[in-house]
């Protein structure tokens, strides 16, 4: 994954960059399977690697597909990223270790959901029961976000054709 | 080998900073969006890592299994992935419109044309 990201930073051809970002998503999906998050893995594989890449390619068909080479390498952003990265690594020193069953995240409400999911909702997949049953309103909010994004895209790209037509007639 | 328990976090930090660097340093708007996606995916991995329990399996209740990984981060990230794609789509639509209005998607060229007009 690190190698993929490195190539994304280096490459100038946007087609290659977009395909690499698809590969990156797919690798992330594999990682999610290893980390027991099967639901997340297939969402990432379908939505992150699939739909995102298609959208990017669709946009690339409409714009120039080659990135121009910058005149100078940017030192300040690199410095900012390194400093922020160092701060984050320092922060991880206090994090609970990988797979620690006594981490705070595992002790709070998660056991309740795991114990009560089947008796209360009869859904064996806890991810589904939390998503659709316990936090159903959040999922409703999520669909509203998608609707808003869809409307936004339609407004941005749909208005274009109408606006262009009168322009052509004017010419 | 105490540091090995933190290895996953460090990978996440590296990916995150690479994404941040792309977003700040690259002038091309599509490249910036790809960087944003890289950043996003690294945050997803961070959350899923937090949810992992040693010896656990996927949180689907079945007989004979005692240890499950934490389902809550999975739920959060499912939502986040979908919202992320929605924002990507909106961003790409904006890029296409900018390209039509200015004829370029490089940030510095955009500034120049803005100054000219």
Interface residues (C-beta under 8 A of the other chain):
Chain A: X1 X2 X5 X6 X8 X9 X14 X17 X18 X21 X24 X25 X28 X31 X32 X35 X36 X37 X38 X39 X40 X43 X44 X47 X48 X51 X52 X55 X56 X58 X59 X60 X62 X63 X64 X67 X68 X70 X74 X77 X78 X80 X81 X82 X84 X85 X88 X89 X92 X93 X95 X97 X98 X99 X100 X101 X103 X105 X106 X109 X110 X113 X114 X117 X118 X124 X125 X126 X127 X130 X131 X135 X138 X139 X142 X145 X146 X148 X149 X150 X152 X153 X156 X157 X160
Chain B: X2 X4 X5 X6 X7 X8 X9 X10 X11 X13 X14 X15 X16 X17 X18 X19 X20 X21 X22 X24 X25 X26 X27 X28 X30 X31 X33 X34 X35 X37 X38 X41 X44 X45 X48 X49 X50 X51 X52 X53 X54 X55 X56 X57 X58 X59 X60 X61 X62 X67 X68 X69 X70 X71 X72 X73 X74 X75 X77 X78 X79 X81 X82 X83 X84 X85 X86 X87 X88 X89 X90 X92 X93 X94 X95 X96 X97 X99 X100 X104 X105 X106
